[in-house]
Amino acid sequence: MTHFLFCVCQLGAEPAIKAELAVLRPELRFAYSRPGLVTFKSPSPVAPDDPLPAVFVRAFGASLGPAEGPPQVHTMLSGTCPQGQPVRLHVWERDVTRPGEEPPGFRYGPRAAAAREAIVATWPEGQHPLLPGEVAEVGDRVLDVIVAEGEPWWVGHHVHGPGHSPFPGGRIAVDMPPEAPSRAYRKLEEALIWSGAPVRPGDVAVEIGSAPGGASYALLRRGVTVYGIDPALMDPVVLDYRGAAGNRFIHLHRPMSLVQRADLPPALHWVLMDVNLAPQVALITARRLAARPRHALHGVLLTLKLDDWRAVRHVPRLLASISAMGMDEVKATQLPSNRMELFVCGLTRLGRQRLTGP
């Protein structure tokens, strides 16, 4: 067994991971890092199914170290995985920039696809059957291979379960329509896929900080009626939208401080927020709009901005504040498209019942 843990994060979030793990796992010692990749040494063996409830960690597992090519990857796997154990292969690329700042024409995928093809082409027969596809299922033994230009691959493994993304490296694939007004469309779709929030056609949502309309457009396409609060202008594709079931966008064209609960319909299922304010300030409005009546509220979907990575120390207090809004379950992560921010999903009792019910 290995004594090392690997953590993958957004490029630049390495200090946040170190700060988080200093609290969550104080026995760990920093070992090695590259942009978007941090490893730690443990005094005891790191098991592939060890949990790690860290907000800024996108993917993690037992670290096996660098590999120069497929033969070394296969050798590492054989040394850690029982004979005959089926394996799911995850290959992905480390972040090259902050989200949304990639060079023109750049896209993630080709480098990882080439590495995956080379690994699969030389996969040893019979030792560890390779599971088809890349989306992990609970209980899968996952072989993690992280690639970067001009560097050896970094190899690890984990057992898929709570806290792990089913997608390679936690990078969630979203097809963004060309007419989407902003990258907030991608952020919300990632958020809904990651959280499993049970947003359904016919729901009513309010979005605080809606302009120009990327997230609102994602909700509209899902059949949700959206009340958008923003003094800025909305994109016409959002204002003119009419869904098959009659859902549409209603613009409350004023600052959020001037919007009262009475401006919204009695039945409100979701409160969303993505504004350039300190979380402590922004949550005041979210709390007010979600406060009453609560008879229909299913949850809150909130993007919280951070001043710097040291703000990680405030995360537990922020999550406790959101829980106090009447949420039965609160969880947070830094999505692939988040910059210096994090996404929080809170579900009420109704939201949790919808998840588990018919």
C-alpha positions in Angstrom: 0.0 0.0 0.0 1.0 3.6 -0.5 1.5 6.3 2.1 0.7 9.1 -0.3 -2.5 10.9 -1.1 -3.1 12.9 -4.3 -5.5 15.8 -4.7 -6.5 17.5 -7.9 -7.8 21.0 -7.9 -8.3 24.2 -10.0 -5.0 25.8 -11.0 -4.3 28.3 -8.2 -6.3 26.6 -5.5 -3.4 24.6 -4.1 -3.1 26.9 -1.0 -6.8 26.3 -0.3 -6.3 22.6 -0.3 -3.3 22.8 2.0 -5.3 25.0 4.4 -8.3 22.6 4.3 -6.3 19.5 4.9 -4.4 21.1 7.7 -7.7 21.1 9.5 -9.3 17.9 8.1 -6.2 15.7 8.2 -3.6 17.3 10.4 -1.5 14.2 10.3 -0.7 14.6 6.6 2.5 16.4 5.5 2.9 18.2 2.2 5.0 16.1 -0.3 4.9 17.4 -3.8 2.9 19.7 -6.1 2.4 20.8 -9.6 -0.2 23.4 -10.8 -3.5 21.8 -10.0 -2.0 18.7 -8.3 -0.9 18.4 -4.6 0.3 15.2 -2.8 0.6 14.5 0.9 2.4 11.9 2.9 0.5 10.0 5.6 2.1 8.3 8.6 -0.3 5.3 7.9 -1.2 3.7 4.6 -3.7 5.5 2.4 -6.5 3.2 1.3 -8.2 3.7 -2.1 -11.6 4.0 -0.3 -10.4 6.6 2.3 -12.9 9.5 2.4 -11.9 13.2 2.0 -14.7 15.8 2.5 -12.7 18.7 1.2 -14.5 21.5 -0.7 -11.6 22.5 -3.0 -10.5 19.0 -4.0 -11.9 18.0 -7.4 -10.5 14.4 -7.4 -8.4 12.4 -5.0 -7.1 9.0 -4.2 -4.1 6.9 -3.2 -1.1 8.2 -5.0 1.2 5.8 -6.8 3.6 8.4 -8.3 4.9 9.3 -11.7 5.0 7.1 -14.8 6.8 7.5 -18.1 4.3 5.5 -20.1 1.8 2.6 -20.3 4.1 -0.2 -19.1 4.9 1.6 -15.9 1.2 2.3 -15.4 0.3 -1.3 -15.7 3.1 -2.3 -13.3 1.8 0.2 -10.7 -1.7 -1.2 -11.0 -0.6 -4.8 -10.7 1.2 -3.9 -7.5 -1.8 -2.4 -5.8 -4.9 -4.1 -7.3 -6.0 -7.7 -6.6 -5.6 -10.1 -9.6 -8.9 -10.3 -11.6 -10.3 -7.0 -10.1 -12.2 -5.1 -12.8 -10.9 -1.5 -13.3 -12.4 1.7 -14.6 -9.8 3.9 -16.3 -9.9 7.7 -15.7 -7.4 9.8 -17.7 -7.5 13.6 -17.7 -5.5 16.7 -18.1 -4.5 19.1 -15.3 -5.8 22.6 -15.6 -3.7 24.9 -17.8 -5.3 28.2 -16.7 -8.0 29.5 -14.5 -11.5 28.5 -15.8 -12.6 30.7 -18.7 -9.1 32.0 -19.4 -7.9 29.2 -21.8 -6.0 30.3 -24.9 -8.2 30.8 -28.1 -9.1 27.5 -29.6 -7.9 25.5 -26.6 -9.9 22.6 -25.3 -9.3 19.8 -22.8 -9.4 16.3 -24.0 -7.1 15.5 -26.9 -4.0 14.9 -24.7 -5.9 12.7 -22.3 -7.5 10.8 -25.2 -4.1 10.0 -26.7 -2.8 8.8 -23.3 -5.9 6.7 -22.7 -5.6 5.1 -26.2 -2.0 4.2 -25.5 -2.9 2.6 -22.1 -5.8 0.7 -23.5 -3.9 -0.6 -26.5 -1.3 -2.2 -24.3 -3.6 -3.3 -21.5 -2.6 -6.7 -20.1 -5.0 -9.5 -20.9 -6.7 -11.2 -18.1 -5.1 -9.5 -15.1 -7.6 -6.7 -14.5 -10.6 -6.6 -16.9 -11.1 -3.0 -18.1 -14.6 -1.7 -17.5 -16.2 0.0 -20.6 -16.8 3.7 -20.5 -15.5 6.4 -18.2 -18.3 7.3 -15.9 -17.6 5.5 -12.6 -20.3 3.6 -10.6 -20.3 3.0 -6.8 -17.8 0.4 -5.9 -15.7 0.7 -9.0 -11.9 0.4 -8.6 -10.7 3.5 -10.6 -7.2 3.9 -12.0 -6.4 7.6 -12.2 -3.9 8.9 -14.7 -3.2 12.7 -14.8 -1.4 14.1 -17.8 0.3 17.4 -18.6 2.5 18.7 -21.4 6.2 17.8 -21.1 5.8 15.9 -17.8 5.5 12.3 -16.7 2.0 11.1 -16.1 0.9 11.0 -12.4 -0.9 7.8 -11.3 -3.2 7.0 -8.5 -6.3 4.9 -7.8 -9.5 5.1 -5.7 -12.7 3.2 -5.0 -15.7 5.2 -6.3 -18.2 6.3 -3.7 -19.4 9.4 -1.8 -17.1 12.4 -2.3 -15.8 11.2 -5.6 -16.9 12.5 -9.0 -17.9 9.8 -11.4 -16.2 11.8 -14.2 -12.4 11.7 -14.9 -10.7 14.4 -12.8 -14.1 15.7 -11.7 -14.4 17.6 -15.0 -18.1 17.6 -15.9 -18.9 17.5 -19.6 -21.5 20.1 -20.5 -22.8 20.9 -24.0 -23.1 24.7 -24.1 -25.5 26.0 -26.8 -24.0 28.7 -28.9 -26.8 31.1 -28.1 -26.2 30.9 -24.3 -25.7 34.4 -23.0 -22.7 33.6 -20.7 -20.5 30.9 -19.1 -23.0 30.9 -16.2 -24.9 28.4 -18.3 -22.1 25.9 -18.0 -21.6 26.7 -14.3 -25.2 26.0 -13.5 -25.4 22.8 -15.5 -22.2 21.6 -13.8 -23.8 22.5 -10.5 -27.0 20.5 -11.2 -25.1 17.5 -12.4 -22.7 17.5 -9.4 -25.4 18.1 -6.8 -28.2 16.1 -8.2 -30.6 18.9 -7.2 -34.0 17.7 -8.2 -35.0 20.7 -10.4 -38.0 19.7 -12.5 -40.2 21.2 -15.3 -42.9 23.4 -13.7 -40.7 24.6 -10.9 -40.4 28.3 -10.1 -37.0 29.8 -9.3 -35.6 33.2 -8.4 -32.1 34.0 -9.5 -30.3 36.8 -7.6 -27.7 38.4 -10.0 -29.2 37.0 -13.2 -27.7 39.3 -16.0 -26.9 38.6 -18.7 -28.8 35.3 -18.3 -26.6 32.2 -18.7 -27.9 30.4 -15.6 -31.5 31.6 -16.2 -31.3 30.2 -19.8 -30.2 26.8 -18.4 -33.2 26.8 -16.1 -35.6 27.9 -18.8 -34.5 25.1 -21.1 -35.3 22.7 -18.2 -38.9 23.9 -18.0 -38.5 26.2 -15.0 -40.1 29.7 -14.7 -37.4 32.1 -13.6 -37.7 35.4 -11.7 -34.4 37.2 -12.3 -33.2 40.0 -10.0 -30.6 42.3 -11.6 -30.3 46.1 -12.4 -28.3 45.2 -15.5 -29.8 44.2 -18.9 -30.8 40.6 -19.8 -30.0 39.0 -23.1 -33.0 38.9 -25.5 -32.7 35.1 -25.8 -33.7 35.0 -22.2 -36.3 37.7 -22.2 -38.1 36.3 -25.3 -38.0 32.6 -24.2 -41.3 30.8 -24.0 -41.2 27.2 -23.0 -43.5 24.4 -24.3 -45.3 24.4 -21.0 -45.5 28.2 -20.7 -42.5 28.8 -18.5 -40.8 32.1 -19.1 -38.4 34.7 -17.6 -39.7 37.6 -15.5 -37.1 40.4 -14.9 -37.1 42.3 -11.6 -35.0 45.1 -13.0 -33.7 46.6 -9.8 -31.0 46.0 -7.1 -31.6 43.0 -4.9 -31.9 45.2 -1.9 -35.2 46.6 -3.4 -36.8 43.3 -4.0 -39.3 42.0 -1.4 -40.6 38.6 -0.9 -44.0 39.9 -2.0 -42.6 40.6 -5.4 -42.2 36.9 -5.9 -44.9 34.2 -6.3 -46.2 32.4 -3.2 -44.9 29.1 -4.4 -41.1 29.4 -4.8 -39.1 26.2 -5.3 -35.5 27.3 -5.8 -33.3 30.3 -4.8 -30.2 30.8 -6.9 -27.5 33.4 -6.4 -24.3 34.4 -8.2 -23.3 38.0 -7.4 -20.0 39.8 -7.0 -20.4 40.5 -3.3 -18.8 39.1 -0.1 -20.7 35.9 0.8 -21.7 37.3 4.2 -23.4 40.3 2.4 -24.9 38.3 -0.4 -26.4 35.7 1.9 -28.5 38.3 3.6 -30.8 38.6 0.5 -30.8 34.9 -0.2 -31.9 34.2 3.4 -34.6 36.9 3.2 -36.1 35.6 0.0 -36.0 31.9 1.1 -37.3 32.7 4.6 -41.1 32.6 4.1 -43.3 31.1 3.1 -41.3 27.8 3.1 -44.1 25.5 2.2 -42.8 24.9 -1.4 -39.1 25.6 -1.1 -37.0 22.7 -2.3 -33.5 24.3 -1.9 -30.9 26.9 -2.6 -28.2 26.8 -5.3 -25.6 29.4 -4.4 -22.3 30.6 -5.9 -20.2 32.3 -3.2 -17.2 34.5 -4.2 -14.0 34.5 -2.2 -11.6 37.4 -1.7 -8.6 35.1 -1.7 -7.7 31.5 -1.0 -7.3 32.3 2.7 -11.1 32.6 2.9 -11.3 28.8 3.1 -11.2 29.3 6.8 -14.7 30.9 6.6 -16.3 28.0 4.7 -17.6 26.1 7.7 -19.3 29.2 9.1 -20.8 30.0 5.7 -22.2 26.5 5.3 -23.6 26.7 8.8 -25.3 29.9 7.9 -26.9 28.3 4.8 -28.0 25.3 6.9 -29.8 27.7 9.2 -31.9 28.8 6.3 -34.0 25.7 6.8 -31.8 23.2 4.8 -31.8 19.6 5.8 -28.7 18.9 3.7 -25.9 21.3 2.7 -22.9 20.4 0.5 -20.2 22.4 -1.3 -17.6 22.1 -3.9 -15.5 24.1 -6.3 -16.9 23.2 -9.7 -14.6 22.9 -12.8 -16.0 26.2 -14.1 -15.8 28.1 -10.8 -13.0 30.6 -10.5 -12.2 32.0 -7.0 -15.6 30.8 -5.8 -17.5 27.8 -4.6 -20.9 26.3 -5.2 -23.2 25.3 -2.4 -26.4 23.2 -2.7 -28.8 23.2 0.2 -31.9 21.0 0.1 -34.9 21.3 2.4 -37.0 18.4 3.6 -39.1 18.7 0.5 -36.0 18.7 -1.7 -34.7 15.5 -0.1 -38.1 13.8 -0.4 -38.1 14.6 -4.1 -34.7 13.0 -4.5 -35.8 9.8 -2.8 -39.5 9.8 -3.9 -41.2 8.9 -7.2 
